Amino acid sequence: MRLLLARFPSREELIERYLTNRGNGGLFLPTRRVIEPGEPVLVDVRLAELRDHLLVRGVVVDRAFPNTS
């Protein structure tokens, strides 16, 4: 299981990205790692305004590749 770090400056940005990023819920996290669809991940979510963090288990459902043109 891969560990991914997700940092957000505010709750509002987390909610905005969570609600608008994927049609069925979920969150797109840019990373330089190659992670295959179906691979389980553990996401460490941290908000700048909070001292604690949240660990969320998930599964990669899709990948996006950088536009190289």
Secondary structure, 3 states (H helix, E strand, C coil): CEEEEEEECCHHHHHHHHHHHCCCCCCCCCCCCCCCCCCEEEEEEEECCCCCEEEEEEECCCCCCCCCC
